[in-house]
Amino acid sequence: MNDEHAGQLTVDWDIPAYAQGKLWIAGEAGSSPCEGESGLFELPTPEPVLSLRWNSDEGAVLRQFRWQPDALGWRGEFRMGGMVEAIHMMQLPGADFPLVVVLFSGQPLLPDVTPFPDLSKPYYEPPDWYEGIDDAIDPALVTLIAPEESSLASVAQDAMMNKMPLHVYGQLASEEQGFQHILALPLLWESVTMFAP
């Protein structure tokens, strides 16, 4: 499958059954549904940057990729920048701890954005949350899940009250966790970069 029109999202990770048929890959010239456990797709023209959308070709963008042959190397990650709009707390039947569901209005982070400089960048500029997002894509509302006792729950409350922008990172929930029976888009929130308002 080594061409610039066809590819797949993943080779060493299976897309959960509930997410199959709900993922789209999109570029400036068009989009394609991603099919099966590996997310096979075919685009009308080659694209240097691709956006992974949820539920339709106009749905929320979970992350962006630079084109690479064969597979994009996705393992369920999302990467977005934006604002906390609302927080819902709940106790699920049978769960050992309460959950926080954060309603987050975000845009995808650009493919080369990292949460902090690594050893390849000995000199770097102060971070700017807005420069890290693709502002050509409209913000979309997604649901982030975190344990109520997690420091991420406190970050969400502070960000909402103080209008602080965030870069958020995490993972599509697994089939076994069962969150797809409660939320239309179950995203497990794992890490965050906070920015001054």
C-alpha positions as CSV (number, residue, x, y, z in Angstrom):
1,M,0.0,0.0,0.0
2,N,3.0,2.3,-0.6
3,D,1.4,5.2,-2.5
4,E,0.4,8.8,-1.6
5,H,-3.4,8.1,-2.0
6,A,-3.9,5.0,0.1
7,G,-2.8,4.2,3.6
8,Q,-4.0,3.0,7.0
9,L,-4.1,4.5,10.4
10,T,-2.4,1.7,12.3
11,V,-0.5,-1.6,11.9
12,D,0.2,-2.7,15.4
13,W,-2.9,-1.5,17.3
14,D,-6.5,-2.5,16.6
15,I,-9.1,0.2,16.4
16,P,-11.8,-0.6,19.0
17,A,-15.0,-2.1,17.5
18,Y,-17.2,0.9,18.6
19,A,-14.9,3.3,16.8
20,Q,-14.8,1.4,13.5
21,G,-16.9,3.2,10.9
22,K,-16.7,6.5,12.9
23,L,-13.2,7.6,11.9
24,W,-12.4,9.7,8.8
25,I,-9.1,10.9,7.4
26,A,-9.3,14.4,5.8
27,G,-7.1,16.7,3.9
28,E,-7.7,20.0,2.0
29,A,-8.9,18.2,-1.2
30,G,-11.2,15.6,0.3
31,S,-11.8,12.9,2.9
32,S,-12.2,9.2,3.2
33,P,-13.8,6.9,5.8
34,C,-11.3,4.7,7.7
35,E,-12.3,1.1,7.4
36,G,-11.7,-2.0,9.6
37,E,-9.4,-2.6,12.6
38,S,-6.5,-0.9,10.9
39,G,-8.4,2.1,9.4
40,L,-7.8,1.6,5.7
41,F,-8.4,4.8,3.6
42,E,-7.9,6.2,0.2
43,L,-7.7,10.0,-0.6
44,P,-8.4,11.7,-4.0
45,T,-5.1,13.5,-4.0
46,P,-1.8,13.4,-2.0
47,E,-1.9,15.5,1.2
48,P,1.1,16.5,3.3
49,V,-1.0,16.9,6.5
50,L,-4.0,14.8,7.4
51,S,-6.6,15.3,10.0
52,L,-8.3,12.4,11.8
53,R,-12.0,13.2,12.3
54,W,-14.6,11.6,14.5
55,N,-18.1,10.4,13.3
56,S,-18.1,12.2,9.9
57,D,-15.9,14.1,7.4
58,E,-16.9,17.3,9.3
59,G,-16.6,15.9,12.9
60,A,-14.2,16.8,15.6
61,V,-10.5,16.5,14.7
62,L,-8.8,14.3,17.2
63,R,-5.3,14.8,15.9
64,Q,-3.2,15.6,12.8
65,F,-0.5,13.6,11.1
66,R,2.2,14.3,8.6
67,W,1.9,11.9,5.6
68,Q,4.0,8.8,5.7
69,P,3.8,5.8,3.4
70,D,1.8,2.7,4.4
71,A,0.6,3.6,7.9
72,L,0.3,6.7,10.0
73,G,1.3,5.0,13.2
74,W,-1.9,5.9,15.1
75,R,-2.4,4.1,18.5
76,G,-5.6,5.8,19.6
77,E,-4.1,9.2,20.7
78,F,-5.8,12.5,20.6
79,R,-4.0,15.9,20.8
80,M,-6.0,19.2,21.0
81,G,-5.8,22.7,22.2
82,G,-8.7,24.8,23.6
83,M,-10.8,25.7,26.6
84,V,-12.9,23.9,29.2
85,E,-16.5,24.7,28.7
86,A,-18.2,22.6,31.5
87,I,-17.5,19.8,33.9
88,H,-19.8,17.0,34.9
89,M,-19.1,14.7,37.8
90,M,-20.7,11.3,38.2
91,Q,-20.5,7.9,39.9
92,L,-20.9,4.9,37.5
93,P,-22.6,1.8,38.8
94,G,-19.9,-0.7,39.7
95,A,-17.1,1.8,39.4
96,D,-14.6,2.1,42.3
97,F,-14.2,5.9,42.0
98,P,-16.2,8.9,40.7
99,L,-15.5,10.3,37.2
100,V,-15.2,13.8,35.8
101,V,-16.4,14.3,32.3
102,V,-14.9,17.6,30.9
103,L,-16.6,19.3,28.0
104,F,-13.7,20.7,26.0
105,S,-13.9,23.0,23.0
106,G,-10.8,22.4,21.0
107,Q,-8.9,22.4,17.7
108,P,-6.2,19.9,16.7
109,L,-2.6,20.5,17.7
110,L,-0.2,20.8,14.7
111,P,1.7,17.6,14.0
112,D,5.1,18.8,15.3
113,V,3.8,20.3,18.6
114,T,5.3,18.6,21.6
115,P,4.3,19.2,25.3
116,F,7.8,20.3,26.2
117,P,11.2,20.7,24.4
118,D,13.3,17.5,24.2
119,L,17.1,17.1,23.9
120,S,17.0,18.0,20.2
121,K,15.9,21.6,21.1
122,P,18.5,23.1,23.4
123,Y,17.1,26.6,22.8
124,Y,13.4,27.4,22.6
125,E,10.9,30.2,22.7
126,P,8.4,30.7,25.5
127,P,5.3,28.5,24.8
128,D,2.3,30.1,23.0
129,W,-0.8,27.9,23.2
130,Y,-2.4,29.5,20.1
131,E,0.6,28.9,17.8
132,G,0.3,25.2,18.5
133,I,-3.2,24.7,17.1
134,D,-4.5,24.5,13.6
135,D,-6.7,27.6,13.6
136,A,-8.0,26.9,10.1
137,I,-10.2,24.2,11.7
138,D,-13.2,25.2,13.6
139,P,-13.3,24.3,17.3
140,A,-15.4,21.2,18.2
141,L,-16.7,20.0,21.5
142,V,-15.4,16.7,22.9
143,T,-15.7,14.8,26.2
144,L,-12.6,14.1,28.2
145,I,-12.7,11.5,31.0
146,A,-10.6,11.6,34.2
147,P,-10.9,10.1,37.7
148,E,-12.5,12.7,40.1
149,E,-9.4,12.4,42.4
150,S,-7.0,13.0,39.5
151,S,-5.0,16.2,39.4
152,L,-6.5,16.6,35.9
153,A,-9.9,17.2,37.5
154,S,-8.4,20.1,39.5
155,V,-6.7,21.5,36.4
156,A,-10.0,21.4,34.5
157,Q,-11.8,23.4,37.3
158,D,-9.0,26.0,37.4
159,A,-9.0,26.3,33.6
160,M,-12.7,26.7,33.5
161,M,-12.9,29.3,36.3
162,N,-9.9,31.3,35.1
163,K,-10.4,30.9,31.3
164,M,-7.0,29.3,30.9
165,P,-6.2,27.6,27.5
166,L,-4.9,24.1,27.6
167,H,-3.2,21.6,25.3
168,V,-4.7,18.2,26.2
169,Y,-3.4,14.7,25.3
170,G,-4.8,11.2,25.8
171,Q,-6.2,8.1,24.3
172,L,-9.4,6.8,22.8
173,A,-11.0,4.5,25.5
174,S,-10.7,0.8,24.9
175,E,-13.7,-1.5,24.2
176,E,-13.3,-3.2,27.5
177,Q,-13.6,0.0,29.6
178,G,-17.2,0.3,28.3
179,F,-17.3,4.2,28.2
180,Q,-18.8,4.0,24.7
181,H,-22.1,2.9,26.3
182,I,-22.3,6.3,28.1
183,L,-20.4,8.8,25.9
184,A,-20.6,9.4,22.2
185,L,-16.8,10.0,22.1
186,P,-15.0,8.5,25.1
187,L,-11.6,10.1,25.4
188,L,-9.3,9.2,28.3
189,W,-7.5,12.4,29.4
190,E,-3.9,11.6,30.3
191,S,-1.8,14.8,30.3
192,V,-2.1,18.5,29.9
193,T,-0.1,21.7,29.3
194,M,-1.6,24.8,31.0
195,F,-1.0,28.3,29.7
196,A,-1.4,31.7,31.3
197,P,-4.7,33.4,30.3
